[in-house]
Amino acid sequence: MPTSAQRAYDQAVLASLLEREGRVPSQPIEYRRYRIEHESGNSVLARHDLYDELGDGNRDLGRARLTIGQILGQPDVTTLRIGESIVLPARPADFDLSPLAYAPFPSEWPGAAEIERAVVVDLTTQTWAAYGNGRLRRWGPASTGKASTPTPTGRYTMNWREMDRESTEAPPGETWRMRYVMNIYAVRGIHLHQYNVVPSGPPEGHGCVRMVEADARWLWDWTGGDTTAPGTVVIVQGTTPTETPVRFVEGPSGPERVMVSLPPDPMAVPRGDR
């Protein structure tokens, strides 16, 4: 496994968040910026204040609610210093929603309404989504190829699949194991797959799309398990970021989620493997 100084997603935490039940409100979630502050200048005491605030006085509840920052691509609060901040839901009731409620993708994709299964990988936000007949079924974080070895954009179709595979990009003496490997570009060896290290900052891969295990397993099953027949449409779009992706921008009333725009007709997107 390659070493990295970047922060990585906690896959166990993400699995529990991505697979939990919950409601999806009819109105967009309001977010706010929580600052790490304490009169003493001590970051540990500042974090305790944040736990108390998020948990309405219950520190353990506050810690539990703070995990939603993982799905929003926010930094680990233990790495934050005095004066820094983290973006989280503004209302207590919005910490326990369905993961679909926090998606940067629209809930409906009219252009894909006639397509049984379609997958989108957005390079700009480093996220992915699955749509069934135009309805958002699941989404999650991703890590694509870095700027020097970017994931190619375009329209693809899932080709061969392999449950367990060793990466050919590993340096001598190292073994990089991938699970739930779903190939979309055979000549280039571009796959969607599980990987143990999925950085939450800039992408650092060699062209493939890294996914947390819970997502890769779900997508593997949803798109046909160990079938070898070509099938699911995959759209790769956007621009590879060289720094941590921008997930929120400041709006007139506070932080606003950066939303992904989808192509009107996915089948009109030029093929990426030609």
Backbone as JSON, one array per atom type, in Angstrom:
{
  "sequence": "MPTSAQRAYDQAVLASLLEREGRVPSQPIEYRRYRIEHESGNSVLARHDLYDELGDGNRDLGRARLTIGQILGQPDVTTLRIGESIVLPARPADFDLSPLAYAPFPSEWPGAAEIERAVVVDLTTQTWAAYGNGRLRRWGPASTGKASTPTPTGRYTMNWREMDRESTEAPPGETWRMRYVMNIYAVRGIHLHQYNVVPSGPPEGHGCVRMVEADARWLWDWTGGDTTAPGTVVIVQGTTPTETPVRFVEGPSGPERVMVSLPPDPMAVPRGDR",
  "N": [[0.85, -1.19, 0.0], [0.6, 2.23, -0.85], [2.33, 4.88, 0.79], [1.12, 7.85, 2.37], [0.84, 11.3, 3.02], [-1.51, 12.5, 3.21], [-4.78, 13.09, 4.6], [-7.05, 10.41, 5.15], [-10.2, 8.87, 4.4], [-12.18, 7.48, 7.03], [-13.02, 4.34, 6.74], [-14.72, 2.58, 8.09], [-16.37, 4.27, 9.58], [-17.55, 5.71, 7.48], [-18.93, 3.64, 6.17], [-20.98, 3.02, 8.0], [-22.38, 5.4, 7.91], [-23.12, 5.66, 5.18], [-24.82, 3.55, 4.81], [-26.96, 3.75, 6.49], [-30.38, 4.07, 7.53], [-32.86, 6.62, 6.96], [-34.55, 9.81, 6.71], [-35.22, 11.9, 3.83], [-35.23, 15.22, 3.57], [-37.6, 17.6, 2.21], [-36.69, 20.1, 1.66], [-33.58, 21.84, 1.0], [-30.67, 21.12, 2.98], [-29.58, 23.23, 5.59], [-26.45, 24.68, 6.23], [-23.73, 25.42, 8.49], [-20.81, 27.14, 9.65], [-18.67, 25.89, 11.96], [-16.56, 27.05, 14.38], [-13.32, 26.44, 15.76], [-12.8, 27.33, 18.83], [-11.68, 28.77, 21.9], [-11.4, 30.46, 24.97], [-9.03, 30.05, 26.3], [-7.25, 29.37, 24.39], [-6.63, 26.77, 23.98], [-6.71, 23.95, 22.03], [-7.79, 21.44, 22.57], [-9.67, 21.86, 24.63], [-11.29, 23.52, 23.15], [-12.32, 21.77, 21.25], [-13.82, 20.14, 22.94], [-15.78, 21.95, 23.7], [-17.04, 22.2, 21.24], [-18.07, 19.6, 20.89], [-19.93, 19.62, 22.98], [-21.65, 21.64, 22.07], [-22.63, 20.59, 19.62], [-23.94, 18.35, 20.58], [-25.98, 19.33, 22.11], [-25.3, 19.77, 24.79], [-24.7, 17.19, 25.48], [-21.9, 15.48, 25.43], [-21.0, 13.04, 24.33], [-22.99, 12.51, 22.43], [-22.51, 14.68, 20.79], [-19.97, 14.05, 19.76], [-20.68, 11.81, 18.27], [-22.44, 12.94, 16.38], [-20.67, 14.5, 15.03], [-19.39, 12.84, 13.26], [-20.66, 12.98, 10.83], [-19.33, 14.76, 9.33], [-17.47, 13.32, 7.87], [-18.81, 12.26, 5.6], [-19.3, 14.58, 4.32], [-16.88, 15.38, 3.47], [-15.24, 16.78, 5.18], [-12.54, 18.03, 7.29], [-10.82, 15.99, 9.74], [-11.74, 16.65, 12.99], [-9.89, 16.57, 15.02], [-7.57, 17.39, 13.89], [-7.74, 20.06, 13.57], [-6.89, 23.46, 14.29], [-6.91, 26.17, 16.69], [-9.12, 28.71, 15.68], [-9.56, 27.66, 13.17], [-12.05, 25.96, 11.1], [-15.06, 23.96, 10.63], [-17.48, 22.63, 8.42], [-20.82, 21.86, 8.95], [-24.17, 20.45, 9.36], [-26.66, 22.92, 10.16], [-28.87, 22.62, 11.78], [-29.88, 20.61, 14.56], [-31.59, 18.42, 13.97], [-30.86, 17.68, 11.46], [-28.65, 16.07, 11.44], [-29.03, 13.38, 11.37], [-30.01, 12.21, 9.05], [-30.95, 10.46, 5.96], [-28.21, 9.27, 3.96], [-28.51, 10.16, 1.36], [-29.55, 12.66, 1.6], [-27.45, 14.38, 1.95], [-26.17, 14.53, -0.42], [-24.14, 15.74, -3.14], [-25.27, 15.59, -5.54], [-28.05, 15.87, -7.84], [-31.36, 14.73, -6.96], [-32.88, 13.66, -8.95], [-32.35, 12.66, -12.31], [-33.25, 13.59, -15.18], [-32.43, 13.08, -17.84], [-31.47, 10.52, -17.74], [-33.58, 8.88, -17.33], [-34.58, 6.74, -18.8], [-32.63, 4.89, -18.62], [-31.57, 1.99, -17.18], [-29.49, 1.58, -15.3], [-27.06, 3.85, -14.33], [-23.91, 5.34, -13.84], [-22.08, 7.97, -12.36], [-19.02, 9.62, -12.23], [-17.56, 12.24, -10.68], [-15.0, 14.33, -11.23], [-14.29, 16.87, -10.3], [-15.5, 17.31, -7.77], [-14.7, 15.0, -6.57], [-16.37, 12.73, -6.16], [-18.9, 10.15, -6.48], [-21.82, 8.74, -8.07], [-24.81, 6.74, -8.26], [-27.45, 6.07, -10.45], [-30.72, 4.9, -10.86], [-32.86, 4.41, -13.41], [-32.96, 7.19, -13.61], [-33.2, 8.09, -11.0], [-31.62, 9.0, -8.0], [-29.71, 6.61, -6.41], [-27.53, 5.93, -4.8], [-24.58, 7.41, -3.4], [-21.2, 8.6, -2.96], [-17.88, 9.3, -1.58], [-14.97, 9.59, -3.68], [-11.76, 8.81, -5.09], [-9.77, 9.83, -7.6], [-7.57, 9.65, -10.49], [-4.44, 11.35, -10.11], [-3.28, 14.71, -11.0], [-1.15, 14.38, -12.81], [-1.54, 11.85, -13.77], [-4.3, 11.55, -14.81], [-7.76, 10.51, -14.43], [-9.39, 9.57, -17.31], [-11.88, 11.5, -18.98], [-15.31, 11.09, -20.14], [-17.7, 8.89, -21.79], [-18.39, 5.6, -20.77], [-18.6, 1.99, -20.71], [-19.19, -0.57, -18.41], [-16.89, -3.22, -18.39], [-14.96, -6.03, -18.17], [-14.8, -7.76, -14.99], [-13.48, -8.27, -11.71], [-13.16, -9.92, -8.67], [-11.02, -9.85, -6.85], [-7.89, -8.42, -7.06], [-4.47, -7.72, -7.96], [-2.75, -4.67, -8.11], [-1.06, -3.43, -10.95], [0.49, -1.25, -10.75], [1.97, -1.11, -8.5], [5.03, -0.52, -6.75], [8.26, -2.26, -6.94], [8.45, -4.98, -4.69], [6.23, -4.3, -3.21], [2.74, -4.9, -2.59], [-0.3, -4.07, -3.89], [-3.5, -4.46, -3.17], [-6.67, -4.81, -4.66], [-10.21, -4.79, -4.44], [-13.45, -5.82, -5.7], [-13.31, -5.04, -8.47], [-14.11, -3.16, -11.24], [-13.94, -2.84, -14.51], [-13.64, -0.16, -16.85], [-12.27, 0.79, -19.0], [-10.48, -0.93, -20.95], [-8.0, -0.97, -22.41], [-6.46, 1.04, -21.22], [-6.52, 0.19, -18.64], [-8.33, 1.17, -16.68], [-10.24, 1.28, -13.85], [-13.11, 1.06, -11.63], [-12.88, 0.62, -8.21], [-12.5, -0.95, -4.97], [-10.41, 0.35, -2.37], [-7.96, 0.43, 0.18], [-6.92, 2.86, 1.06], [-8.35, 5.87, 0.72], [-7.98, 8.96, -0.1], [-9.03, 12.06, 1.37], [-8.35, 14.46, 0.46], [-6.61, 16.05, -2.25], [-6.72, 14.08, -5.29], [-4.74, 11.09, -5.73], [-4.2, 8.94, -7.32], [-3.48, 6.57, -10.03], [-5.07, 6.74, -12.21], [-7.28, 5.11, -11.98], [-10.49, 4.78, -10.27], [-10.81, 5.15, -7.0], [-12.69, 3.71, -4.38], [-14.51, 3.68, -1.28], [-14.81, 0.7, 0.68], [-17.45, -0.16, 1.35], [-19.06, 1.17, -0.53], [-17.96, 0.24, -2.98], [-18.54, -2.48, -2.81], [-21.33, -2.4, -2.73], [-21.86, -1.26, -5.28], [-20.76, -3.16, -6.96], [-22.49, -5.35, -6.52], [-24.92, -4.18, -7.29], [-24.58, -3.66, -10.0], [-24.41, -6.12, -11.14], [-22.85, -8.11, -9.93], [-20.71, -10.85, -10.31], [-20.96, -10.96, -13.06], [-19.96, -11.08, -16.51], [-20.79, -9.77, -18.69], [-20.95, -6.87, -20.81], [-22.24, -3.78, -19.61], [-23.4, -1.58, -17.49], [-23.67, 1.93, -17.84], [-21.16, 4.38, -17.55], [-20.29, 7.59, -16.66], [-17.65, 9.8, -16.76], [-16.7, 12.86, -15.59], [-15.82, 16.41, -15.41], [-13.12, 18.26, -13.77], [-9.83, 17.51, -12.82], [-8.83, 18.11, -9.54], [-6.1, 19.96, -8.08], [-5.68, 20.54, -5.53], [-7.28, 20.17, -2.28], [-10.6, 19.25, -2.94], [-13.19, 21.66, -3.58], [-15.88, 21.78, -1.56], [-17.85, 23.25, -0.35], [-19.21, 26.52, -0.7], [-19.24, 29.98, 0.2], [-22.33, 31.36, 0.85], [-25.04, 33.81, 0.8], [-26.34, 33.31, 3.21], [-24.72, 31.66, 4.61], [-22.57, 28.69, 4.52], [-22.8, 26.9, 1.43], [-23.68, 23.94, -0.25], [-21.63, 22.62, -2.79], [-22.92, 21.78, -5.82], [-23.27, 19.1, -8.16], [-23.39, 19.24, -11.67], [-25.22, 17.53, -14.12], [-24.98, 15.87, -17.33], [-27.35, 16.69, -19.91], [-28.13, 14.62, -21.66], [-26.95, 11.58, -21.14], [-26.1, 9.65, -22.99], [-25.21, 11.1, -25.08], [-22.78, 12.03, -24.42], [-19.43, 12.1, -25.4], [-17.61, 9.11, -26.17], [-15.09, 7.87, -24.0], [-13.11, 6.07, -24.47], [-12.09, 6.06, -26.99]],
  "CA": [[0.0, 0.0, 0.0], [1.44, 3.41, -0.88], [2.22, 5.77, 1.94], [0.59, 9.16, 2.0], [0.74, 12.25, 4.12], [-2.85, 13.04, 3.19], [-5.81, 12.48, 5.41], [-7.86, 9.44, 4.44], [-11.5, 8.62, 5.0], [-12.33, 6.35, 7.93], [-13.96, 3.54, 5.98], [-15.72, 2.01, 8.98], [-17.32, 5.34, 9.87], [-18.31, 5.98, 6.26], [-19.85, 2.53, 5.9], [-22.15, 3.17, 8.85], [-23.13, 6.57, 7.45], [-23.64, 5.45, 3.84], [-25.78, 2.46, 4.78], [-28.01, 3.91, 7.49], [-31.71, 4.51, 7.1], [-33.17, 7.99, 7.38], [-35.42, 10.54, 5.8], [-34.65, 12.92, 2.95], [-36.14, 16.36, 3.67], [-38.0, 18.2, 0.93], [-35.93, 21.33, 1.48], [-32.14, 21.64, 1.16], [-30.11, 21.25, 4.33], [-28.82, 24.43, 5.88], [-25.16, 24.39, 6.87], [-23.06, 26.54, 9.14], [-19.39, 26.94, 9.91], [-18.37, 25.79, 13.39], [-15.15, 27.41, 14.57], [-12.61, 25.88, 16.9], [-12.49, 28.51, 19.64], [-11.75, 28.7, 23.36], [-10.72, 31.62, 25.52], [-7.69, 29.67, 26.76], [-6.4, 29.08, 23.25], [-6.34, 25.34, 24.0], [-7.54, 23.31, 21.01], [-8.51, 20.31, 23.16], [-10.85, 22.43, 25.28], [-12.15, 24.04, 22.09], [-13.05, 20.63, 20.68], [-14.83, 19.73, 23.92], [-16.89, 22.9, 23.56], [-17.75, 21.86, 20.01], [-18.86, 18.4, 21.17], [-21.07, 20.04, 23.8], [-22.57, 22.4, 21.23], [-23.29, 19.7, 18.67], [-24.78, 17.39, 21.29], [-26.92, 20.03, 23.01], [-24.85, 19.52, 26.15], [-24.31, 15.79, 25.61], [-20.63, 15.41, 24.71], [-20.94, 11.81, 23.53], [-23.85, 12.72, 21.27], [-21.81, 15.62, 19.93], [-18.93, 13.3, 19.04], [-21.36, 10.96, 17.29], [-22.94, 13.78, 15.3], [-19.53, 15.05, 14.3], [-18.94, 11.91, 12.22], [-21.26, 13.31, 9.55], [-18.32, 15.5, 8.58], [-16.79, 12.4, 6.95], [-19.55, 12.16, 4.35], [-19.25, 15.91, 3.71], [-15.51, 15.66, 3.06], [-14.64, 17.75, 6.08], [-11.34, 17.53, 7.97], [-10.93, 15.39, 11.07], [-11.73, 17.77, 13.93], [-8.7, 16.5, 15.87], [-6.45, 18.03, 13.19], [-7.99, 21.5, 13.47], [-6.28, 24.33, 15.28], [-7.72, 27.32, 17.1], [-9.4, 29.64, 14.59], [-10.01, 26.95, 11.98], [-13.48, 25.66, 11.18], [-15.59, 22.78, 9.95], [-18.85, 22.87, 7.97], [-21.73, 20.79, 9.34], [-25.55, 20.93, 9.36], [-26.95, 23.99, 11.13], [-29.94, 22.21, 12.69], [-29.64, 19.29, 15.16], [-32.37, 17.36, 13.33], [-30.28, 17.34, 10.15], [-27.46, 15.24, 11.59], [-29.4, 11.96, 11.38], [-30.8, 11.97, 7.85], [-30.44, 9.51, 4.98], [-27.04, 9.8, 3.27], [-28.92, 10.84, 0.13], [-29.87, 14.06, 1.92], [-26.22, 15.17, 1.92], [-25.52, 14.32, -1.71], [-23.91, 16.9, -4.01], [-25.91, 15.25, -6.81], [-29.52, 16.03, -7.83], [-32.08, 13.49, -6.66], [-33.42, 13.15, -10.21], [-31.57, 12.92, -13.53], [-34.24, 13.33, -16.24], [-31.81, 12.53, -19.05], [-31.17, 9.09, -17.56], [-34.81, 8.23, -16.88], [-34.79, 5.51, -19.55], [-31.46, 4.03, -18.46], [-31.79, 1.21, -15.96], [-28.4, 1.85, -14.35], [-26.03, 4.77, -14.81], [-22.98, 5.77, -12.8], [-21.35, 9.2, -12.64], [-17.84, 9.95, -11.42], [-17.29, 13.66, -10.86], [-13.62, 14.61, -10.84], [-14.19, 18.16, -9.62], [-15.85, 17.15, -6.36], [-14.18, 13.72, -6.1], [-17.51, 11.96, -5.69], [-19.54, 9.31, -7.49], [-23.24, 8.51, -7.81], [-25.5, 5.72, -9.05], [-28.83, 6.41, -10.75], [-31.56, 3.87, -11.43], [-33.94, 5.07, -14.16], [-32.95, 8.63, -13.35], [-33.36, 8.42, -9.58], [-30.4, 8.78, -7.24], [-29.78, 5.44, -5.55], [-26.44, 5.95, -3.83], [-23.44, 8.26, -3.77], [-20.15, 8.55, -1.95], [-16.61, 9.91, -1.96], [-14.1, 8.84, -4.57], [-10.45, 9.42, -5.32], [-9.44, 9.48, -8.97], [-6.17, 9.83, -10.84], [-3.87, 12.67, -9.83], [-3.17, 15.59, -12.16], [-0.17, 13.87, -13.77], [-2.09, 10.6, -14.32], [-5.72, 11.77, -14.55], [-8.79, 9.61, -14.93], [-9.92, 10.17, -18.54], [-13.3, 11.8, -18.99], [-16.08, 10.56, -21.26], [-18.72, 7.86, -21.53], [-17.84, 4.25, -20.8], [-19.47, 0.88, -20.33], [-18.46, -1.55, -17.61], [-16.42, -4.36, -19.16], [-14.68, -7.18, -17.31], [-14.86, -7.53, -13.55], [-12.69, -9.23, -10.95], [-13.41, -9.72, -7.25], [-9.78, -9.58, -6.11], [-6.85, -8.21, -8.08], [-3.29, -6.97, -7.56], [-2.47, -3.56, -9.0], [0.21, -3.48, -11.7], [1.19, 0.01, -10.51], [2.73, -1.2, -7.25], [6.49, -0.57, -6.92], [8.85, -3.56, -6.59], [8.44, -5.32, -3.28], [4.95, -3.95, -2.58], [1.53, -5.46, -3.17], [-1.49, -3.24, -3.7], [-4.66, -5.31, -3.47], [-7.93, -4.13, -4.94], [-11.37, -5.67, -4.47], [-14.61, -5.31, -6.45], [-12.72, -4.32, -9.6], [-15.05, -3.02, -12.36], [-13.18, -2.16, -15.56], [-14.4, 0.65, -17.8], [-11.4, 1.15, -20.13], [-9.58, -2.07, -20.91], [-6.67, -0.66, -22.93], [-5.75, 1.86, -20.23], [-6.59, -0.42, -17.32], [-9.04, 2.08, -15.79], [-11.29, 0.56, -13.13], [-13.67, 1.49, -10.36], [-12.55, -0.47, -7.31], [-12.24, -0.69, -3.55], [-9.01, 0.47, -1.98], [-7.87, 0.69, 1.62], [-6.62, 4.27, 1.29], [-9.11, 6.78, -0.13], [-7.69, 10.27, 0.48], [-10.11, 13.05, 1.35], [-7.8, 15.67, -0.15], [-6.42, 15.91, -3.7], [-6.55, 12.69, -5.73], [-3.34, 10.69, -5.83], [-4.14, 7.66, -8.01], [-2.82, 6.43, -11.33], [-6.08, 6.8, -13.25], [-8.48, 4.41, -11.55], [-11.38, 5.46, -9.34], [-10.83, 4.46, -5.71], [-13.93, 3.84, -3.63], [-14.5, 3.01, 0.02], [-15.24, -0.68, 0.46], [-18.91, -0.31, 1.4], [-19.59, 1.63, -1.81], [-17.53, -0.65, -4.05], [-19.3, -3.73, -2.66], [-22.71, -2.13, -3.16], [-21.89, -1.04, -6.73], [-20.48, -4.47, -7.56], [-23.73, -6.12, -6.48], [-25.98, -3.48, -8.02], [-24.32, -3.71, -11.44], [-24.42, -7.47, -11.67], [-21.98, -9.06, -9.26], [-19.58, -11.37, -11.07], [-21.28, -11.08, -14.47], [-18.91, -10.6, -17.41], [-21.41, -9.09, -19.83], [-20.9, -5.4, -20.75], [-23.52, -3.28, -19.17], [-23.69, -0.28, -16.9], [-23.07, 3.16, -18.39], [-20.38, 5.16, -16.59], [-19.88, 8.9, -17.14], [-16.6, 10.46, -15.99], [-16.77, 14.26, -15.99], [-15.23, 17.38, -14.5], [-11.71, 18.63, -13.84], [-9.05, 16.97, -11.7], [-8.31, 19.16, -8.65], [-4.72, 19.83, -7.63], [-5.74, 20.72, -4.09], [-8.49, 19.58, -1.72], [-11.77, 19.71, -3.68], [-14.08, 22.63, -2.95], [-17.16, 21.12, -1.31], [-18.8, 24.28, 0.07], [-18.88, 27.92, -0.98], [-19.97, 30.88, 1.08], [-23.5, 31.99, 0.29], [-25.53, 34.94, 1.58], [-26.8, 32.9, 4.54], [-23.79, 30.69, 5.18], [-22.0, 27.75, 3.54], [-23.72, 26.21, 0.53], [-23.1, 22.74, -0.86], [-21.32, 22.66, -4.22], [-23.72, 20.74, -6.46], [-22.77, 18.57, -9.42], [-24.28, 19.35, -12.83], [-25.19, 16.31, -14.93], [-25.26, 16.12, -18.75], [-28.76, 16.49, -20.25], [-28.29, 13.3, -22.26], [-25.7, 10.86, -20.91], [-25.66, 8.89, -24.15], [-24.61, 12.04, -26.03], [-21.42, 12.31, -23.97], [-18.49, 11.35, -26.26], [-16.94, 7.98, -25.54], [-13.76, 8.2, -23.52], [-12.15, 5.02, -24.81], [-11.82, 6.1, -28.44]],
  "C": [[0.89, 1.24, 0.0], [1.26, 4.24, 0.37], [1.72, 7.12, 1.47], [0.51, 10.03, 3.22], [-0.66, 12.83, 4.2], [-3.73, 12.38, 4.24], [-6.6, 11.5, 4.55], [-9.19, 9.29, 5.15], [-11.42, 7.42, 5.94], [-13.42, 5.46, 7.33], [-15.04, 2.91, 6.85], [-16.8, 3.04, 9.31], [-18.18, 5.62, 8.65], [-19.31, 4.88, 5.95], [-21.12, 2.67, 6.73], [-23.01, 4.34, 8.41], [-23.83, 6.3, 6.12], [-24.75, 4.4, 3.8], [-26.92, 2.63, 5.78], [-29.32, 4.36, 6.85], [-31.94, 5.94, 7.58], [-34.03, 8.67, 6.34], [-34.62, 11.5, 4.93], [-35.61, 14.1, 2.97], [-36.45, 16.95, 2.3], [-37.23, 19.47, 0.63], [-34.43, 21.06, 1.67], [-31.7, 21.83, 2.61], [-29.39, 22.58, 4.46], [-27.54, 24.04, 6.62], [-24.63, 25.64, 7.56], [-21.61, 26.15, 9.4], [-19.16, 26.98, 11.42], [-16.88, 26.05, 13.58], [-14.59, 26.77, 15.83], [-12.11, 27.06, 17.73], [-12.58, 28.18, 21.13], [-10.91, 29.83, 23.91], [-9.3, 31.32, 25.97], [-6.71, 29.5, 25.61], [-6.02, 27.61, 23.15], [-7.28, 24.62, 23.03], [-8.32, 22.11, 21.55], [-9.78, 20.8, 23.84], [-11.83, 22.98, 24.24], [-12.96, 22.91, 21.45], [-14.13, 20.13, 21.64], [-16.04, 20.66, 23.88], [-17.72, 22.58, 22.32], [-18.6, 20.61, 20.22], [-20.1, 18.76, 21.98], [-22.12, 20.76, 22.96], [-23.34, 21.49, 20.28], [-24.25, 18.73, 19.35], [-25.77, 18.02, 22.24], [-26.59, 19.74, 24.47], [-24.4, 18.1, 26.42], [-23.04, 15.58, 24.77], [-20.52, 14.17, 23.83], [-21.8, 11.92, 22.28], [-23.18, 13.66, 20.28], [-20.72, 14.94, 19.11], [-19.56, 12.45, 17.94], [-21.86, 11.78, 16.1], [-21.81, 14.32, 14.43], [-19.08, 14.14, 13.17], [-19.55, 12.23, 10.87], [-20.3, 14.13, 8.69], [-17.57, 14.63, 7.59], [-17.48, 12.38, 5.59], [-19.55, 13.49, 3.6], [-17.84, 16.29, 3.28], [-14.8, 16.66, 3.93], [-13.43, 17.17, 6.81], [-11.68, 16.89, 9.31], [-10.78, 16.51, 12.09], [-10.48, 17.74, 14.81], [-7.48, 17.12, 15.2], [-6.59, 19.54, 13.14], [-7.35, 22.27, 14.61], [-7.24, 25.46, 15.64], [-7.87, 28.29, 15.93], [-9.84, 28.97, 13.31], [-11.46, 26.5, 12.17], [-13.83, 24.4, 10.41], [-17.04, 23.07, 9.6], [-19.71, 21.64, 8.25], [-23.17, 21.32, 9.26], [-25.8, 21.96, 10.46], [-27.98, 23.55, 12.16], [-29.66, 20.81, 13.26], [-30.37, 18.16, 14.45], [-31.76, 16.89, 12.02], [-29.0, 16.52, 10.25], [-27.76, 13.75, 11.39], [-30.25, 11.57, 10.17], [-30.22, 10.83, 7.02], [-29.19, 10.09, 4.33], [-27.38, 10.51, 1.97], [-29.21, 12.31, 0.37], [-28.65, 14.96, 1.82], [-25.53, 15.13, 0.56], [-25.28, 15.64, -2.45], [-24.53, 16.68, -5.38], [-27.42, 15.5, -6.73], [-30.2, 14.69, -7.59], [-32.67, 12.85, -7.91], [-32.51, 13.56, -11.36], [-32.49, 12.61, -14.71], [-33.64, 12.69, -17.49], [-31.5, 11.05, -18.96], [-32.4, 8.29, -17.16], [-35.06, 6.89, -17.57], [-33.62, 4.54, -19.44], [-31.58, 3.31, -17.12], [-30.75, 1.5, -14.89], [-27.39, 2.77, -15.01], [-25.21, 5.24, -13.63], [-22.27, 7.02, -13.26], [-20.18, 9.31, -11.69], [-17.51, 11.4, -11.7], [-15.9, 13.98, -10.32], [-13.52, 15.86, -9.98], [-14.45, 18.04, -8.13], [-15.31, 15.87, -5.74], [-15.28, 12.9, -5.41], [-18.03, 11.08, -6.82], [-21.0, 9.14, -7.11], [-23.78, 7.44, -8.73], [-26.96, 6.14, -9.22], [-29.54, 5.21, -11.37], [-32.77, 4.5, -12.08], [-34.09, 6.53, -13.75], [-33.11, 9.04, -11.91], [-32.08, 8.06, -8.83], [-30.58, 7.61, -6.27], [-28.72, 5.44, -4.46], [-25.36, 6.9, -4.33], [-22.39, 8.12, -2.67], [-18.89, 9.24, -2.43], [-15.84, 9.0, -2.9], [-12.75, 9.52, -4.61], [-9.96, 8.92, -6.68], [-7.94, 9.64, -9.23], [-5.7, 11.23, -10.52], [-3.66, 13.43, -11.12], [-2.22, 15.05, -13.22], [-0.6, 12.55, -14.4], [-3.61, 10.63, -14.14], [-6.6, 10.63, -15.05], [-9.4, 10.25, -16.17], [-11.43, 10.37, -18.48], [-13.98, 11.16, -20.2], [-17.1, 9.54, -20.8], [-18.09, 6.48, -21.72], [-18.94, 3.24, -20.52], [-18.65, -0.1, -19.51], [-18.14, -2.78, -18.45], [-16.19, -5.56, -18.24], [-14.65, -6.77, -15.84], [-14.04, -8.61, -12.85], [-12.84, -8.91, -9.47], [-12.16, -9.27, -6.5], [-8.64, -9.51, -7.11], [-5.68, -7.45, -7.47], [-3.01, -5.88, -8.58], [-1.11, -3.74, -9.67], [1.03, -2.22, -11.49], [2.04, -0.03, -9.24], [4.24, -1.25, -7.53], [7.04, -1.94, -6.51], [8.85, -3.79, -5.08], [7.16, -4.99, -2.55], [3.8, -4.62, -3.32], [0.36, -4.55, -2.85], [-2.69, -4.08, -4.12], [-5.91, -4.45, -3.65], [-9.05, -5.18, -4.94], [-12.5, -4.99, -5.23], [-14.13, -4.45, -7.62], [-13.7, -4.34, -10.77], [-14.37, -2.19, -13.43], [-14.1, -1.36, -16.47], [-13.59, 1.02, -19.04], [-10.28, 0.12, -20.15], [-8.16, -1.73, -21.33], [-5.84, 0.11, -21.92], [-5.74, 1.23, -18.84], [-7.24, 0.49, -16.29], [-10.21, 1.33, -15.16], [-11.92, 1.46, -12.06], [-13.4, 0.35, -9.39], [-12.42, 0.01, -5.87], [-10.75, -0.5, -3.34], [-8.97, 0.89, -0.51], [-7.62, 2.16, 1.94], [-7.36, 5.11, 0.27], [-8.92, 8.18, 0.44], [-8.85, 11.23, 0.36], [-9.63, 14.37, 0.77], [-7.66, 15.49, -1.65], [-6.27, 14.44, -4.09], [-5.08, 12.35, -5.91], [-3.16, 9.37, -6.58], [-3.46, 7.72, -9.36], [-3.82, 6.42, -12.48], [-7.37, 6.09, -12.88], [-9.31, 5.27, -10.59], [-11.43, 4.64, -8.05], [-12.15, 4.75, -4.99], [-13.76, 3.2, -2.26], [-15.17, 1.65, -0.15], [-16.76, -0.84, 0.45], [-19.55, 0.1, 0.08], [-19.23, 0.68, -2.94], [-18.3, -1.96, -4.0], [-20.74, -3.53, -3.13], [-22.79, -2.01, -4.67], [-21.65, -2.35, -7.47], [-21.77, -5.3, -7.62], [-24.8, -5.49, -7.37], [-25.81, -3.6, -9.53], [-24.12, -5.12, -11.96], [-23.48, -8.46, -11.04], [-20.84, -9.52, -10.14], [-19.9, -11.59, -12.55], [-20.14, -10.53, -15.32], [-19.48, -9.88, -18.62], [-21.28, -7.58, -19.7], [-22.26, -4.86, -20.34], [-23.55, -1.84, -18.77], [-22.93, 0.87, -17.54], [-22.36, 3.91, -17.27], [-19.94, 6.46, -17.26], [-18.81, 9.45, -16.21], [-16.54, 11.9, -16.48], [-16.02, 15.14, -15.0], [-13.75, 17.59, -14.72], [-10.98, 18.11, -12.61], [-8.5, 18.09, -10.83], [-6.86, 18.89, -8.27], [-4.6, 20.06, -6.13], [-7.01, 20.05, -3.57], [-9.71, 20.12, -2.46], [-12.61, 20.7, -2.88], [-15.45, 21.98, -2.79], [-18.24, 22.08, -0.86], [-18.28, 25.63, -0.37], [-19.71, 28.78, -0.06], [-21.12, 31.54, 0.34], [-23.96, 33.13, 1.16], [-25.95, 34.57, 3.0], [-25.88, 31.88, 5.2], [-23.27, 29.75, 4.12], [-23.08, 27.07, 2.71], [-22.99, 25.06, -0.13], [-22.81, 22.99, -2.33], [-22.04, 21.48, -4.88], [-23.14, 20.36, -7.82], [-23.82, 18.77, -10.51], [-24.11, 18.1, -13.7], [-25.51, 16.62, -16.38], [-26.73, 15.86, -19.06], [-29.04, 15.11, -20.82], [-27.0, 12.52, -22.08], [-25.19, 10.11, -22.13], [-25.07, 9.79, -25.24], [-23.19, 12.44, -25.61], [-20.45, 11.49, -24.83], [-17.82, 10.21, -25.49], [-15.52, 8.37, -25.14], [-12.7, 7.21, -23.91], [-11.89, 4.95, -26.31], [-10.99, 7.32, -28.78]]
}
